[in-house]
Amino acid sequence: MNCTEEQLKRDRSAGIKEPSIPNVYLPAMWPVEMHALALDWFKAWRKRRLYRRLLRLSERQLRLRDLSRPLLLAKASTPLRQIVQEQRNGRARR
């Protein structure tokens, strides 16, 4: 029986439904910080892509959504690095 099976047995007997994260970093594990970093960049890219897609709408469609073209232009041209930093700052405030 390996370490993870032992942990699962202990967790099941303790009433824990999900497997626990091991206290030891194994070289084959995906670094948690790297995963969070990749997610931040992906979310920023999706947000900027949304702004760029909204720019394709007509003035009437933008008015119906209570959006302004100059604001969308500013947000669509924002560098990804800045969007990622804003997301991290917002998360740190919570």
VENRA-V236119 format. One record per pair of residues at least 6 apart in sequence whose ideal C-beta (glycine too) atoms are under 8 Angstrom apart, sorted by the first residue. I is the first residue (numbers start at 0). J is the second residue. D is the distance in whole Angstrom. If there is no record, write none. Layout:
i: (I;I)
j: (J;J)
d: (D;D)
This chain:
i: (2;3;3;6;6;6;7;10;10;10;10;39;39;39;40;40;42;43;43;43;43;44;46;47;47;47;47;47;50;50;50;51;53;53;53;53;53;54;54;54;54;56;58;61;61;61)
j: (21;18;21;18;19;21;18;16;17;18;19;83;86;87;79;83;86;79;82;83;86;79;82;74;75;77;79;82;71;74;75;75;61;64;66;71;75;68;71;72;75;64;68;67;68;71)
d: (7;7;8;7;6;7;6;8;8;6;6;5;6;7;7;6;6;5;4;5;6;6;6;7;6;7;6;6;5;5;4;5;7;8;6;5;8;7;5;7;6;8;7;7;6;8)
